[in-house]
Structure formats: structure tokens, C-alpha cells
């Protein structure tokens, strides 16, 4: 049986018909290697923005069901055009929307999760030698309702298809050449990683690296789908392979450095130190669908028997958060609520730090040497994040990038051992 | 049980979000009368042209399956936006594409015919008090393939839905105020008809009146669906009601005058007068999907035992027709093929002419008096068409319009008997 490769092309890769012709060539290149190819595409360039704008002129709060009906058209345009472009080059191809494939999701509009993918139609058409082009970002419920998958949706469609079809690999084509040790726009000598683990990738994406949405990486990790992030314009470049940490050598303590400038910090002051206060606070925020990132609760002060609860939210959720806190402030007995949105979260990520002591202290020392004040710290097994002044973000990133030797291509010596693709 | 009204709005009526807001008001106006409302919409304005243009930059001959996938997105955008606009005005509404409704068609792309419409989902949502907005122009096959219905598709969707739902009426909203006795751009004192029969409407549309596609009228006639053509901008105007001829009094011999300037005449000269010649000629044309309109075969000449076959085709099919004839000319033994595209077909239409002699002679005399030379004549029970020089089309139309008393509103005296809407 032939190997199946799933390819995913984002909106910038199919922004106009010239770019679609280029994508058709990339698709055929994979087919010519003797593989079966399933292609997932997003809507063309700014299509989604344009549709959202039209909806907003009709009503400030369009129903999410109708938004899904509206937005799902964008990918259907892309799949038809890409299929035509492939056919024009003399190859057999066929497009399917999510309803036709049977990309089954839960019955939630605008951010549905995939629950099952029917593979019969796909396998039948692959057996007939066809290249299959599938609409990303969309799904269908058991009742025939059209859903969309929310942010990172098309990446998730591609990974889920790869899992359902037991594909050899899921290639995410994008406008960058792979996953970098940090944001090349901030640190010019950032280097591309040849290999990164799911876990590191997850921490990097959560920490602000925008290459992949964490959701697709989580799905890939769950089903063991091999992912590759690569450029649709530089095909000679193999990009970055994302694999299970168990398949990697722990050859480096820190894989990458990331900064997230989109957060705001809130401190709820002098909350009585009694059970249930934190719970009622964070339940109220969760009820409004506000994601909280870092949370720090100070030790209770002996005299007043109160403590401070500090946490960060995405700046776009700040207004909603303040509405919740205004209501809750008296109820939980807080003296004050302070907001700071001139902050940045700087993180170092690496599966290698698990067994290596001293990484955290190196980070804190480096920031101290640079005169950067640390406002909050949070850690996971493979990540350490420090909240700093927004103005200090760039020098923090650069300093950490140097200290952890990310300038040189530290993967160079293992390049020969990478799987052949 | 409530009456069901099906409303159809074309591309110009939903060309932008301001116009969509206007359509939402028209829809709600009908709902407020106590009726259940099912709305059928076309793609916004020039959407289809834009999509076709993109496809053509990829390949001169896109596959019809992928064109259907591409074009069907246009109506899905319209239904979502219109539903949002209705909801914004405080009414419950829901959109469905053809796949969701189950507008079942035969398995032919780009010009499928509807074979069945599932009504369960529609009835259930109507019972819940919802206004239903359905995508016109598209259908789905039993295998889940997306099809489109070809020219006049959205009108046909609306009439077929009205038939399936046993609707009270199918209102076709457009940018004109109804069906006129002739083209008001050519004959300024053309008057609007308050009522016209299916048969007259069919002859008028075939004869070049562009208000409705004949296919939708045929479907309405077949299922006895009452249609009304009316303006979405002048709601006080009741437009034109299209009903069965059996329900009309034969109060006027001629209902309208039409001109078709898009045809070309071809004369195949000196064809041997033997069986099978005409058959092989018109079969060859049919195989190329060329529709032939008027056909005239002269009496065989005694001496040469040959005759001439003259026919008209749409000018857009002329190149294709000539390719067929170039191949066929020697085979059928014709001496020459002559083409004339400076022609116009002028027709008078009226169910009343069935029992009234003298209508044809009045038409011919009128044209003779105006100095108009008649090149070909064809007749049906309720239509007489004359082929004339294109330069004579306007004066022919005006003259016939006057002779048959179409200037005055001849329906005025029966207005009181029209059904109340």
C-alpha cells in the first residue's frame, strides 16, 4: 500500500490564483514521489476578514451558526480552485467539503472539536489514484449542521485527517521556513530548529510563537502524527520535524525562547485567606470564557490574614475580566484590583531541562544582569516563564537566546540522523 | 395551518449589505401578514462573475464538478448574511444550503434538474416559527455531490420549493416591476401586465423577455404554482401574477410583444432533397449542445431536386455551429452555407390568439406598412415570430405594440377581480 502524506496550506499560500498554481506544483511533487496525497486548505488570504466585515455591518452580534455557514464558504472556494489548478497540470484530483467527507464534530458553533472522521470516501478516491483536496477549518454535526473549528482550525483538520488515515506524515506548509529558536523579527540571529518535540512545540506556541496553533500539536501528540512545518516557497528546505520527545535525544537543555506581548496582569489585593475565594474568582472568569494563564497567590500575611492573587489574561479579554471583577470585588472582600498591561511574558522552552538543574537560575541571573525586573514566575516541566516590563522584552529575548547558545545551529551535528523525507 | 409563501431574491436584490437589509424588511413584511415564509436567494451581485474569472485564470476548461463546488459558495454567503439581517431585526430565522435541505438533483454538473425536495427539515423549522432562508441555484445528488441548476436556477429552486411545500404562492422579487407588454427600454410606453398565463410567459421569455427564465415558468406550470413577479424596491406595486390559462378570460388577443436580438440565421444552400439530410444536420448540432430556434425548409426545387434549410441559433453558438457545418457540408452535399447575424426575431404572444383569426395577417400587414422585410416566419398556438433586419427591430416592436393596443392598460377593467395578496 502506498504511503499517505497529508499536506496543509494556509491562507497566505493560496492568497491568489498565482499562488494556488504554485501550491498545485508542490502537491504534484509529493504525488510524483509515489505517495497518496490528501491536501487541506484554508480560505484565500483575507477572505475570512472580508466575510466577517460584511456580517458586522448587518449586526454587531451575528449568530455563531450563521457565522459558520458564512465562513465555511471560504475554504470551499479554495478547494475548488486548487483542484482545478491540479487538474490543469494533468493530474486527477477531487475536492470535498467537510460535509462530504464526514468530518464529524460536536454540536458547538465557531469552535467545535472533531469527534470522528469518516474515511471511506477518501480511501475510495485515493485508490482511484486521485489527489484529494479537503476544506480545512470546517466540520459537520450528526444533524447536518455546519460547524467551524475556531483558531488553528485548518492545522487541526490536517492533523486529524492524518490520524484518521494513518498517514505517514502531516506537512504544514506556511510562509516561514520552520520553527525557530525565537522570533526572528526580534532576534535576527534566531536559528531554525530541524527537530522539536510535541511538548516543546506546545510550550513554544503557548508562549507566543505563532507558527502552529497548540491545538493541532496536541492532536498530533495524542495520535502520534509526525508533523513537519515547512515553507511552500523554499521546497529544498526540510523545515522542522515535530516528533515525540521519546524519539529525541535530550541533546540540548533549551530549544527555544519566546515572548508573548499580548497579556495583561491583574492583581486582586488583600483577599481574605479563606477557602473558596480563589475558586469563586476563577470560576466566574471561566464562566465568561476568559482563559487565565499565569496565576500566583502570595503567602498569606500574618497580621491581616489576607493575600494577593495575581494572574494574567489575554489583553483582548481585559475589559470582560474587569466587568467580572467589578461585580466580584466586594463579594470576595478584595481591597483593590490593579491592572498592568505593559507587560511581556518571556519563556524558555526545552524538553532537555527536565533532567538538568541550573537552567532556571541561569535564566534569572541573565535577566538580573540585564537589569530586567521579574514580576511573576511560572514553571512547567519543560518551560520557565517570567513576566517582565514590555519595554524589557526584546533585550530579555536576545540575552536568553545568547546565554542558551541558540545562535549557532546546535542541531547541525545530528542532522545526518534525521529521518529521510 | 398557516399559508406558506416562497420568496425569491436575485443577485441585484442582495448585491450589498444595505440591499440585504432591505430584503430582510421585505421578508419580515410577509411574515407579519401571518404567513410562513421560505426565502430563496441567489449569490450577491457579481460574485459569480468574480468566481468564474478566478477559475478561468487557472484553466480555460475547469471541470464542471469543481465549478459547481466553486459557484455554490456564492449562495451560501447570501443565505448566511440575509439570515443575520433578519435576526438583527428580532425575528427567528435559519439558513440551509441545498445539501442540508435535500434539494435532490440528477447527477449532472452545471445544469442539473431537480428530482425531489425533502421537506421534513423545512416543515419542522416552519412549525417552530422560523423564517427559512434557502440557497438557490444549487442541489445535491444521492451520492452527496454538489450540483448547480444552470441558467434560471434560483427561480427554479424557488418554484420547486413552492411546489414541494404546496405553497400559496411563489413571489419572484426583481429589479423590474413586473412583466411588460414589451421591453420598456425599446418602447417607452410599454405597460405592465397585471396578469399573464404560464403559456404566454413561456413564449415571452423564449422570445427574449428577460424577466424570468422559461425553466422556472415551465416548472410552475407543471405543478400549478402561482407565481408573482414584483419589485423588491416598490412594495406597493403588486407586479404581475402568472397563472394557468384556464383561470384567465381570453380578454385580449395579444398580451405582449418581444424582440430577440441575440440570434444569427444560417442558410444551408442546395441540399439534396432526400430523407435523412435534415436529421443528420440537426443531430450533429444537438450533439454539440447547440439549441436551434426557428427552422424553415423551402420546397424542393423541381429542376435541381434540392432545397435550402434555414435556421437560427444563439449568436454565442455561431462559431461552434460553423465548425459543425464545415465538417458536414460536403457530407450532406450542400453547395454553400450563408450566415446573417444582423437579424432580430420579433414576436407577438397571446393566449387569446388561439380562437381569433386575423392576428397573423394584422402582424404581417403592420410590418409591410412600416417597410420591414420579413425573412422567416414561425408560429406556435399562442405566438407568431418574424425574423427581420436588426435595424428594423425597434420600429417593428413600436408598430406592433400600437396596433395591438398594448399602450393602454388593458387589464384595468379586471383589476378588481385579481386575488387579494
Interface residues (C-beta under 8 A of the other chain):
Chain A: X17 X20 X21 X51 X54 X55 X57 X58 X59 X62 X63 X65 X66 X67 X69 X70 X72 X73 X76 X77 X79 X80 X81 X83 X84 X85 X87 X88 X94 X95 X97 X99 X100 X144 X145 X146
Chain B: X17 X20 X21 X51 X54 X55 X57 X58 X59 X62 X63 X65 X66 X67 X69 X70 X72 X73 X76 X77 X79 X80 X81 X83 X84 X85 X87 X88 X94 X95 X97 X99 X100 X144 X145 X146
